[in-house]
Amino acid sequence: MPRLFRRWWLAALATLVPIVLLSSWICYQAVRARSAAAVESASAQRIAVSVSALETTTPARGEPISSAAEFRDAAVFRGNLYLCGPDALYAYDADGTPIQTWRSGRELPGVELVSLATGNSRNGLELYIATRGAGVLAFDGKRFRQILPGDERLRNITSVLASNTGRVLLGTANDGILAWDGQNLSRLVPELAHAHVTALAGADSDLWIGTIAAGVRRFHAGQLDNLAAALPDPHVLSIAVRDHETYVGTPVGVVEFQDGRKRRTLADGYFATSLEADDATLAIGTEDEGILTVPLEPNRRLESAMALEAAGPVSRIFRLDGVRYALAGTLYRTGERGASWTQVLEKPKGQLTDRNIAALSIASDGRLWAGYFDHGLDIADGSFENVTHLEDEHLFCVNRIAQEPGGRRTAVATANGLVMFDVNAKIRQVIGRKDGLLADHVTDVLFRPGGMVIATPAGLSFAGPGGIRSLYVFQGLVNNHVYSLAWTGDRVAAGTLGGLSLLQNDAVQVNYTTANSGLKHNWISALARVGDDWFAGTYGAGVMRLDAAGEWHTFPDLKEKFEVNPNAMTLADGTLYVGSLGRGLWMYSLASGRWTNTSAGLPSTNVTAIAAANGLVYVGTDNGLVRFREEELR
């Protein structure tokens, strides 16, 4: 019997051991596969990134011409207050005394600065600066590091939030939310991979995400809640979180959520650009109605807390040492009971009125005329000590500034008419549709003997002693939407949305399009006469050359296809200067026949206007103006 039992036991063991071993192997393979899948998933979400130290020494090239400071965001870092505007980062001590300024294109990359946040990471406490086009900058109090995604599409950071776990969360304009842990960059919420994020608030465990067109999301416990249906508008402008309450600002009011559920709507109808909440009140910054203070107790009436004339768009409301502050052009602070606001910082005064340059011209007397995208124009002497700002219902959105040879008149093409100035820079006439132009919107203008040629989105107009006459598609123009003009002798070149028209004695001689010629792009945005050739800047195919025989040519060393900004083309002292959208300043040397490109010293790579004379080159961008000596650019 013992022998039988022993045989049975050995037989059972012989059967069970392979089964156990097989089960263990299967479990091992399953765990291994799961681990591999997790690693593969994490790797799939990981994004290529480079981290480099920035040299904060001022480059030798170019002299920035400052504009009035515009504060967008604020953060307290190492006991000092930091404010960022589109073109600079400012540091102030606790008493409001300026400590240091770092400018885009000088100490910082040539891009707009967007927002600020402070937080701890593997590198310790740092100030994070979100940028539009250069990733995020990290400042430890002494040095800047640039955290730059390898994919250019991920470099446009819209918001930054330092989480409570040491990660920095980055909202993007094209790819949802990125997470930076001090070493790796990854996507935080794959479901939002293509979202345009406008605001971030909360913490890693309970994150609120605002988007430009898809409302608000709540990411918590690994799940993503879509709360867009609870909002009166899908465009989220601002978010504030306090304990279990979350406030979401939209263009038509603020919605209060409690533990993720809609509770009520506050400030119905207000454009809520910024929010800040405490135990008793919610402060709502608006686009053009100042700051509203909303009591959070039920049935309490909201109050206006800032004089409307004192507040521009309120970009940020924050708390420092228990006191509420607001950025509305400059910095304001509430009184003891929060019933009024007092300005506490004097904005740095700039040499120019605005930073968004749309047109530049140098008059015969040496004065610089600078037109703005939506802010009229400045007329400045060479030292910029005397600057005159002009702005009205006609002189608003400037497209082009042309000087009459001899300096008798200046023509300013705007979206609301052609404004004519005399030799003393006094407005003498506004020419529009009522006077015979095809449209009030004037895109370009040039002086020639006997009058002017005026470009509009409805065709060409010729102004002379006999009045104004027009030419458009029915008379042979290739396209009515004319963007740019150039001339020589009795010939005029008109660059349009649909190709190039060459006119002789004001009649169309020939049209060039991509269908009937070697032209690579129909949208002609800028023109210049260079020797016997026409140089055409296109909105997508760079610059091309049309020779006297009517043949189009590309340039062997200009392989990059880029957008030339409208009328951002100037010929001076043997160099053709061309401004591009996002690709900096291009220069063509007539002597060598070669192109070069630079962004050094520019506050933005979006070069919108150029003027050159007397050995100086003024380069206007959407983020400021820089003056170069010609030899610096060579």
C-alpha positions in Angstrom: 0.0 0.0 0.0 2.7 2.5 0.8 4.4 1.6 -2.5 1.1 2.2 -4.4 0.6 5.5 -2.7 4.2 6.5 -3.6 3.6 5.6 -7.2 0.4 7.6 -7.3 2.1 10.6 -5.7 4.9 10.5 -8.2 2.5 10.2 -11.1 0.5 13.2 -9.8 3.6 15.2 -9.3 4.8 14.4 -12.8 1.5 15.7 -14.1 1.2 18.8 -11.9 4.8 20.1 -12.3 4.5 20.7 -16.1 1.1 22.3 -15.5 2.5 24.7 -12.8 5.5 25.5 -14.9 3.4 26.1 -18.0 1.0 28.4 -15.9 4.0 30.3 -14.5 5.4 30.7 -17.9 2.1 32.0 -19.3 1.8 34.4 -16.4 5.3 35.6 -16.9 4.7 36.2 -20.5 1.5 38.1 -19.8 3.2 40.3 -17.3 6.1 40.9 -19.6 3.7 41.7 -22.5 1.7 44.1 -20.3 4.9 45.8 -19.2 6.1 46.0 -22.8 2.8 47.5 -23.8 3.0 50.0 -21.0 6.5 51.0 -22.0 5.5 51.1 -25.7 2.4 53.3 -24.8 4.5 55.6 -22.7 7.1 55.8 -25.5 4.4 56.6 -28.0 3.3 59.5 -25.9 6.8 60.7 -25.3 7.9 63.7 -27.5 11.4 64.5 -28.7 12.7 67.6 -26.9 15.9 69.5 -26.5 17.0 71.5 -23.5 19.7 74.2 -23.8 21.0 77.1 -21.8 20.3 80.6 -23.2 23.0 83.2 -23.5 21.6 86.4 -22.0 24.3 88.7 -23.2 22.9 91.4 -25.5 23.8 90.7 -29.2 25.8 93.4 -30.9 23.5 93.6 -33.9 20.5 95.9 -34.1 19.0 98.6 -31.8 15.5 97.8 -30.5 13.0 100.7 -30.7 10.8 100.2 -27.6 7.1 100.4 -27.5 4.8 101.1 -24.6 4.9 98.1 -22.2 2.0 95.7 -22.2 1.7 93.4 -19.3 0.0 90.0 -19.9 0.8 87.8 -16.9 2.4 87.9 -13.5 4.1 85.5 -11.1 5.9 85.8 -7.8 9.3 84.1 -7.8 12.0 84.1 -5.1 10.4 87.2 -3.4 10.2 89.3 -6.6 7.3 90.1 -8.9 7.8 89.1 -12.5 5.6 90.5 -15.3 5.6 89.5 -18.9 4.5 91.3 -21.9 4.6 90.1 -25.5 8.1 91.5 -26.0 9.8 91.5 -22.6 10.0 89.9 -19.1 10.2 92.4 -16.3 11.4 91.9 -12.7 10.4 94.1 -9.8 11.4 93.9 -6.1 8.8 93.9 -3.2 8.7 97.7 -3.3 7.9 97.9 -7.0 11.4 99.0 -8.0 12.5 97.7 -11.4 15.3 95.2 -11.2 15.9 93.9 -14.7 14.3 93.6 -18.1 14.9 90.8 -20.7 13.7 91.5 -24.2 12.6 89.2 -27.0 15.2 89.0 -29.7 17.9 90.2 -27.3 18.3 88.2 -24.2 15.4 85.9 -25.0 14.3 84.2 -28.2 12.6 86.4 -30.8 9.0 85.4 -30.0 6.0 86.6 -28.0 5.9 85.8 -24.3 2.5 84.5 -23.3 2.2 83.5 -19.6 4.1 82.7 -16.4 4.1 80.1 -13.6 6.4 79.1 -10.8 6.9 75.6 -9.5 9.3 72.9 -8.4 10.9 70.3 -10.7 14.0 68.2 -10.6 15.9 71.4 -11.1 14.4 73.0 -8.0 12.2 76.1 -7.9 11.9 77.8 -11.3 10.0 80.4 -13.2 8.4 79.1 -16.4 7.7 81.4 -19.3 5.4 80.1 -22.1 6.2 81.5 -25.5 4.5 81.6 -28.9 6.9 79.6 -31.1 9.9 78.8 -28.9 8.5 76.3 -26.4 8.9 77.2 -22.7 11.7 79.0 -20.9 12.8 78.0 -17.4 14.5 80.6 -15.2 16.3 79.7 -11.9 17.0 83.3 -10.9 20.3 83.4 -12.7 20.1 81.6 -16.0 17.5 80.7 -18.6 17.0 77.2 -20.1 14.9 76.6 -23.2 12.7 73.5 -23.4 12.0 73.1 -27.1 9.9 70.4 -28.6 11.4 68.8 -31.7 8.1 69.2 -33.6 7.6 72.9 -34.5 3.9 72.5 -34.2 4.2 71.9 -30.5 6.2 75.1 -29.8 3.3 77.4 -29.6 2.5 77.3 -25.9 -0.7 79.0 -24.8 -0.7 78.4 -21.0 1.5 77.0 -18.3 0.7 75.4 -15.0 3.1 74.0 -12.4 1.5 71.0 -10.9 1.8 69.7 -7.3 3.7 66.6 -8.4 6.7 68.5 -9.8 5.5 68.3 -13.4 4.9 71.4 -15.6 1.8 71.2 -17.7 1.8 73.1 -21.0 -1.3 74.0 -23.0 -0.6 74.2 -26.7 -2.3 75.7 -29.7 -2.2 72.5 -31.8 -1.7 69.4 -29.6 -3.6 69.6 -26.3 -1.6 69.3 -23.1 2.1 68.4 -22.7 3.7 67.4 -19.5 7.4 68.2 -18.6 8.9 66.3 -15.7 12.3 67.9 -15.8 13.6 65.3 -18.2 10.9 64.0 -20.5 8.1 65.7 -22.4 4.9 63.7 -23.1 1.3 64.1 -24.0 -0.8 64.2 -20.8 -4.3 63.5 -22.3 -4.1 61.7 -25.6 -7.9 62.3 -26.2 -7.1 66.0 -26.5 -4.3 65.6 -28.9 -5.6 68.2 -31.4 -7.2 70.6 -29.0 -6.4 74.3 -28.8 -5.9 74.9 -25.1 -6.7 78.3 -23.7 -6.5 77.8 -20.0 -5.3 75.4 -17.3 -6.2 75.3 -13.6 -6.2 72.9 -10.7 -3.8 70.1 -10.0 -2.6 66.8 -11.4 -5.3 64.9 -9.5 -8.1 67.3 -10.7 -7.2 69.3 -13.8 -9.5 71.7 -15.5 -8.8 72.4 -19.2 -10.3 75.3 -21.3 -10.3 75.1 -25.1 -10.9 77.6 -27.8 -14.0 76.0 -29.3 -14.8 72.8 -27.4 -15.7 74.1 -24.0 -14.1 72.8 -20.8 -12.8 69.4 -19.8 -12.1 68.0 -16.3 -9.4 65.4 -16.0 -9.4 63.4 -12.8 -8.8 59.9 -11.6 -7.6 59.0 -15.1 -10.9 59.9 -16.7 -11.8 62.9 -18.9 -15.2 64.6 -18.4 -16.7 66.8 -21.1 -18.6 69.6 -19.5 -19.0 71.8 -22.7 -22.8 71.4 -22.5 -22.9 73.3 -19.2 -21.4 76.4 -20.7 -23.2 79.2 -22.5 -20.4 79.5 -25.0 -17.8 76.8 -26.1 -14.9 79.4 -26.1 -13.2 79.3 -22.6 -11.3 82.4 -21.7 -10.3 81.8 -18.1 -10.6 79.3 -15.2 -10.3 79.7 -11.4 -10.3 76.9 -8.9 -11.0 77.2 -5.1 -11.5 74.2 -2.9 -14.5 72.2 -4.4 -15.6 75.1 -6.6 -14.4 75.9 -10.2 -15.3 79.0 -12.2 -15.1 79.0 -16.0 -15.1 82.3 -17.9 -16.6 82.6 -21.4 -17.4 85.6 -23.7 -20.9 85.6 -22.3 -20.6 84.9 -18.6 -19.1 82.7 -15.9 -20.3 79.2 -14.9 -19.7 77.9 -11.3 -19.1 74.2 -10.9 -19.1 72.3 -7.6 -17.3 69.0 -7.5 -17.6 68.9 -11.3 -21.3 69.7 -11.5 -22.8 72.9 -12.8 -24.2 75.0 -9.9 -25.1 78.4 -11.4 -24.2 81.1 -13.9 -22.6 84.3 -12.7 -22.1 87.7 -14.4 -24.4 86.7 -17.3 -23.3 88.6 -20.5 -19.8 89.6 -19.4 -16.7 88.9 -21.4 -14.7 87.1 -18.7 -11.0 87.3 -19.6 -9.7 86.5 -16.2 -10.9 85.2 -12.8 -9.8 85.0 -9.2 -11.8 83.6 -6.2 -11.6 83.8 -2.5 -14.0 82.6 0.2 -16.4 85.6 -0.2 -16.1 86.9 -3.8 -15.2 86.2 -7.3 -13.3 88.9 -9.2 -14.0 88.9 -13.0 -11.8 90.8 -15.3 -13.5 91.8 -18.6 -12.5 92.9 -22.0 -13.7 96.5 -21.8 -15.9 96.8 -18.7 -13.2 96.8 -16.0 -13.4 94.4 -13.1 -16.5 93.1 -11.5 -16.7 91.7 -7.9 -19.3 89.0 -7.5 -20.4 88.1 -3.9 -20.5 84.3 -3.7 -23.4 84.4 -1.2 -26.7 83.7 -2.9 -28.9 86.6 -3.9 -26.1 89.2 -3.6 -25.8 91.8 -6.3 -22.5 92.1 -8.3 -20.7 95.4 -8.2 -18.3 97.2 -10.6 -15.0 97.6 -8.8 -12.8 99.5 -11.3 -13.5 102.8 -13.1 -13.9 101.8 -16.7 -11.6 104.6 -18.0 -8.8 103.1 -15.9 -9.0 99.6 -17.2 -8.1 98.1 -20.5 -8.6 94.5 -21.1 -8.0 92.7 -17.8 -5.5 90.0 -18.6 -4.8 88.6 -15.2 -6.1 88.8 -11.6 -3.9 87.2 -8.9 -3.3 87.3 -5.1 -0.1 88.3 -3.4 0.2 88.3 0.5 -3.6 88.1 0.7 -4.2 91.1 -1.5 -5.8 91.0 -4.9 -3.9 92.4 -7.9 -4.9 92.9 -11.5 -3.1 93.5 -14.8 -5.1 95.8 -17.0 -2.5 97.6 -19.1 -0.5 98.1 -15.9 -0.7 96.8 -12.3 -3.5 97.6 -9.9 -4.2 96.6 -6.3 -7.5 96.5 -4.4 -8.1 98.5 -1.2 -8.7 97.0 2.2 -12.3 96.1 1.5 -11.8 95.5 -2.2 -14.1 98.3 -3.2 -11.6 100.2 -5.3 -8.5 99.7 -7.3 -5.3 101.7 -7.2 -2.5 101.7 -9.8 0.7 100.6 -8.1 3.2 100.4 -11.0 4.2 102.9 -13.6 4.4 101.2 -17.0 7.8 101.5 -18.8 7.3 104.1 -21.4 8.2 103.2 -24.9 9.5 105.3 -27.8 6.7 104.1 -30.0 2.9 103.7 -29.3 2.5 100.1 -30.4 4.6 97.1 -31.3 2.5 95.6 -34.1 4.1 97.2 -37.1 2.3 97.1 -40.4 4.1 99.7 -42.6 7.3 101.8 -42.5 8.6 104.7 -44.5 11.4 107.2 -44.2 10.6 110.7 -45.3 13.1 113.0 -47.1 13.6 114.9 -43.9 14.8 111.7 -42.1 11.7 111.2 -40.0 10.3 107.6 -39.7 6.7 107.0 -40.3 5.5 103.8 -38.6 2.0 102.5 -39.3 0.3 100.0 -37.0 -2.0 97.1 -37.7 -4.8 98.6 -35.7 -3.4 101.7 -33.9 -2.9 104.5 -36.4 0.6 105.7 -36.9 3.6 107.4 -35.3 5.9 110.0 -36.9 9.3 110.1 -35.2 12.6 112.0 -35.6 15.8 110.0 -35.8 16.4 110.0 -32.1 12.8 109.0 -31.3 12.7 111.8 -28.7 9.9 113.5 -30.5 7.2 111.2 -31.6 3.7 112.3 -32.8 0.9 109.8 -32.7 -2.1 110.1 -35.1 -5.2 108.0 -35.0 -8.8 108.5 -36.0 -11.7 106.7 -37.8 -9.7 106.8 -41.1 -6.2 106.6 -39.8 -6.5 103.3 -38.1 -5.5 100.1 -39.9 -2.4 101.1 -41.9 -1.4 99.0 -45.0 1.2 101.2 -46.7 3.0 104.5 -46.4 4.4 106.2 -49.6 6.5 109.3 -49.8 6.2 111.6 -52.9 9.6 112.3 -54.4 10.7 115.8 -53.2 8.8 115.3 -49.9 5.7 117.4 -50.8 3.2 114.7 -49.8 2.8 111.5 -47.9 0.1 109.0 -48.8 -1.0 106.5 -46.1 -3.1 103.6 -47.4 -5.5 102.3 -44.7 -8.5 100.0 -44.5 -10.7 103.2 -44.3 -9.3 105.3 -47.1 -6.2 106.9 -48.5 -5.0 109.6 -46.1 -3.0 112.4 -47.7 -0.5 114.5 -45.7 1.3 117.7 -46.6 5.0 118.5 -46.2 4.3 119.5 -42.5 2.7 116.1 -41.8 -0.8 117.6 -41.6 -3.8 115.7 -43.0 -5.1 117.5 -46.1 -7.5 115.0 -47.6 -9.0 111.5 -47.2 -9.7 109.8 -50.5 -12.2 107.0 -50.6 -15.0 105.4 -52.6 -17.0 108.7 -52.4 -14.2 110.3 -54.4 -14.1 107.7 -57.1 -11.9 104.9 -55.7 -13.2 101.4 -56.3 -13.1 100.7 -52.5 -12.4 102.5 -49.2 -9.9 99.7 -48.4 -6.5 100.7 -49.9 -3.8 98.0 -49.9 -1.0 99.9 -51.7 -0.2 103.2 -53.3 2.7 104.6 -55.3 3.6 108.1 -56.6 4.7 108.6 -60.2 4.9 111.7 -62.4 1.5 113.1 -62.8 -0.3 111.3 -60.0 -0.7 108.1 -58.0 -1.6 104.5 -58.6 -3.9 103.1 -55.9 -4.5 99.4 -55.2 -7.7 98.1 -53.6 -9.4 94.7 -53.2 -11.7 95.8 -56.1 -9.1 96.8 -58.7 -6.8 99.6 -59.6 -7.4 103.4 -59.5 -5.3 106.0 -61.2 -5.4 109.5 -59.7 -4.2 112.5 -61.6 -5.0 116.1 -62.6 -8.0 114.8 -64.6 -9.5 113.0 -61.6 -9.7 109.3 -60.8 -10.3 106.5 -63.2 -10.3 102.7 -62.5 -9.3 99.4 -64.0 -10.4 96.0 -63.0 -11.1 92.5 -64.4 -13.4 93.6 -67.2 -10.6 95.7 -68.5 -8.1 92.8 -68.4 -6.7 92.9 -64.9 -5.8 89.3 -63.9 -7.7 89.6 -60.5 -9.5 92.5 -58.8 -7.8 92.0 -55.4 -4.6 93.9 -55.8 -2.0 93.7 -53.0 1.1 95.3 -54.3 2.5 97.8 -56.9 5.8 98.7 -58.5 6.6 100.9 -61.5 9.3 102.0 -64.0 8.8 104.5 -66.8 5.4 104.0 -68.3 5.0 100.5 -66.9 3.2 99.3 -63.7 3.3 95.9 -62.2 0.2 94.9 -60.1 0.5 91.9 -57.8 -2.9 90.3 -57.1 -4.5 87.4 -55.4 -4.7 85.7 -58.8 -1.4 86.5 -60.5 0.6 89.4 -61.9 -0.6 92.0 -64.4 1.9 94.2 -66.3 0.5 97.5 -67.5 1.9 99.9 -70.1 0.4 103.4 -70.3 -2.2 102.1 -67.8 -3.5 99.4 -70.0 -3.0 95.7 -69.3 -0.2 94.4 -71.5 0.2 90.8 -70.2 -1.0 88.6 -67.3 1.0 85.9 -65.6 -0.5 83.0 -63.6 0.6 79.5 -62.6 -1.5 78.3 -65.5 0.2 80.2 -68.3 3.7 80.8 -67.1 6.5 79.6 -64.8 5.0 81.5 -61.8 4.9 79.2 -58.8 2.2 80.9 -56.8 -0.6 83.2 -57.9 -0.8 85.3 -54.7 1.7 88.1 -55.3 2.1 89.9 -52.0 5.1 92.2 -52.7 6.9 93.7 -55.7 10.1 95.6 -56.5 11.8 96.8 -59.7 15.4 95.5 -59.6 17.5 96.6 -62.7 15.6 95.3 -65.7 13.7 92.7 -63.7 10.6 92.5 -61.6 11.1 90.7 -58.2 7.8 89.2 -57.0 7.2 88.1 -53.4 4.6 85.4 -53.2 2.5 84.2 -50.3 3.8 80.6 -50.3 6.6 80.2 -52.9 9.1 82.8 -51.6 10.6 85.3 -54.2 10.7 84.9 -57.9 12.2 87.0 -60.7 10.5 88.0 -64.0 13.1 89.0 -66.6 12.7 91.4 -69.5 11.8 88.5 -71.9 8.8 87.5 -69.7 10.4 84.4 -68.2 10.1 83.5 -64.5 13.1 82.4 -62.6 13.7 80.8 -59.2 16.9 81.2 -57.2 19.2 78.2 -56.6 20.1 79.3 -53.1 16.5 80.1 -52.2 15.0 76.6 -51.9 12.8 77.4 -48.9 9.2 78.1 -49.8 7.9 80.8 -47.5 5.3 83.5 -47.3 6.3 87.1 -48.1 4.3 89.5 -46.0 2.3 92.1 -47.9 4.5 94.9 -49.2 7.4 93.8 -47.0 10.0 94.4 -49.7 12.5 97.3 -50.1 15.5 97.9 -52.3 18.3 100.0 -50.9 22.1 100.4 -51.7 22.4 97.2 -53.7 20.4 95.0 -51.3 16.8 93.8 -51.6 15.2 93.3 -48.2 12.3 90.9 -47.9 10.1 90.3 -44.8 8.6 86.8 -44.3 5.9 85.2 -42.2 7.8 83.2 -39.5 11.1 83.0 -41.4 12.7 86.3 -40.5 14.5 88.8 -42.8 15.8 87.7 -46.2 18.4 89.8 -48.1 19.4 89.6 -51.8 22.7 91.1 -52.8 22.7 92.5 -56.3 26.5 92.3 -56.4 26.8 88.6 -55.6 23.4 87.4 -56.7 23.1 85.5 -53.4 20.4 85.3 -50.7 21.0 85.4 -46.9 18.6 85.1 -44.0 18.6 86.3 -40.4 16.5 86.4 -37.3 19.2 87.7 -35.0 18.1 90.7 -33.0 14.5 90.5 -34.2 11.7 90.4 -31.5 9.7 88.2 -33.9 10.4 86.1 -37.0 7.3 87.6 -38.6 8.8 90.5 -40.5 5.9 92.8 -41.6 7.5 96.0 -42.9 11.0 97.3 -43.9 12.3 100.8 -44.6 15.9 101.7 -45.5 17.8 105.0 -46.1 21.0 106.8 -45.1 22.8 103.6 -44.1 20.0 102.5 -41.7 17.5 99.6 -42.1 14.3 99.6 -40.0 12.8 96.2 -39.6 9.2 96.0 -38.3 7.6 92.9 -36.9 4.4 92.0 -35.2 6.3 92.2 -31.9 8.3 95.4 -32.3 10.8 97.5 -34.3 14.6 97.1 -34.7 17.0 99.5 -36.3 20.1 98.1 -38.0 23.2 99.6 -39.6 23.5 98.2 -43.1 27.0 96.8 -42.3 25.5 94.8 -39.4 23.2 93.0 -41.8 25.9 92.4 -44.3 
